[in-house]
Amino acid sequence: MNIYLKKAILFLVAGALGRVLYLQGVPIPYMLGGIIAATLTRIFIDKSIVYEKKWREYALLAAGYGIGRNFTDETAAAVMAQGLGVFEACASCLSISLIIAVFIARHSFANLISSVMGMMPGGLTIMMILSEEDKRCDANVVMVMQTLRMFSVVISVPFLAVYGLGANVMPDEQLGKIMANGDGYHWAIFLPLGMIGWYIAKSIHFPAPRLIGPVFAAAIFSVAVHPVLPIPGPVMGFAQLLIGLVMGSQLDKDRLLNTYKLLPHIFIGSGIMIAVSVAVAFHLSSMYGFSLITAFLAMAPGGITEMCLAGLSMGEDVSIILTYQFARMIMICFLVPVGIKWWFKKHDVE
């Protein structure tokens, strides 16, 4: 069968699964549908079916716009007043990931440097780059640990938010009315805004430019120039689906078979990280007054895109979620690599 036909069938299956999850009231349903369908297909049916990363890059233009347009002068002021909370959130998340990494290194075949890179929250891309540059590190271990950690968080957090913490997923039409906030420029402006933001972010070597560039471009434009309207539900669902399909294409049977002894450690470690996130979320919610769901998504050790899109689908304060997730991403992209290289060079350990 032609590879393009296979991709088309996978896309339809993922879309149908996403629709089922949507009808069940699950957040980011189409992203989850893409992840689940692509992962199962790659492992059990045909590992040659791969959605290339370029599709995720295109989809991130829409996702970044959808996140950034929610910023206002009021949310910017609120974020500036939460420096202590941001530091506490980042420190607690990174600390627990390091503790788990040490445990895994002592009780499995993975060495310490591979375990640290593998369990670092939200750092799949930068950790993969570091693992390929450092000969002491097992890049396959880092890839599997990062991917499975991300999968377990992205899949479990929405369900936990709805069925454990009482979050409500808003229908597309109701969410669209709330997010519109009156008049604004047509949502199609996301394309030029996103491209401009991406180009500037890439030019100054900012992390995740395809996402962060459109976020800042939409935020600055909506605050300084004129509000912009939200992207319709079907278009955002299409973008979610592409992101999920690319994520699901990152694992295959061979990688899992080579590292299957690590699977219990990865899933248990991810569960502990999520539990700590819930505990810290209660503290942040009581300290600053935003909802428990917003605090939980801000703390959750998933990717910035996935947690912000989950917040959008639940009508939560995406500006808070983005701020906390972005602060951790900055630490992971700039401070953590320096710290890892310094520590392992100074102590000459693996």
Secondary structure as GFF3:
##gff-version 3
##sequence-region A 1 350
A	DSSP	alpha_helix	3	23	.	.	.	ID=ss1
A	DSSP	alpha_helix	29	44	.	.	.	ID=ss2
A	DSSP	alpha_helix	53	68	.	.	.	ID=ss3
A	DSSP	alpha_helix	73	80	.	.	.	ID=ss4
A	DSSP	alpha_helix	83	106	.	.	.	ID=ss5
A	DSSP	alpha_helix	112	119	.	.	.	ID=ss6
A	DSSP	alpha_helix	124	133	.	.	.	ID=ss7
A	DSSP	alpha_helix	139	163	.	.	.	ID=ss8
A	DSSP	alpha_helix	172	180	.	.	.	ID=ss9
A	DSSP	three_ten_helix	187	189	.	.	.	ID=ss10
A	DSSP	alpha_helix	190	203	.	.	.	ID=ss11
A	DSSP	alpha_helix	209	224	.	.	.	ID=ss12
A	DSSP	alpha_helix	233	248	.	.	.	ID=ss13
A	DSSP	alpha_helix	253	258	.	.	.	ID=ss14
A	DSSP	three_ten_helix	260	262	.	.	.	ID=ss15
A	DSSP	alpha_helix	263	288	.	.	.	ID=ss16
A	DSSP	alpha_helix	292	299	.	.	.	ID=ss17
A	DSSP	alpha_helix	304	313	.	.	.	ID=ss18
A	DSSP	alpha_helix	318	330	.	.	.	ID=ss19
A	DSSP	pi_helix	331	335	.	.	.	ID=ss20
A	DSSP	alpha_helix	336	347	.	.	.	ID=ss21
###
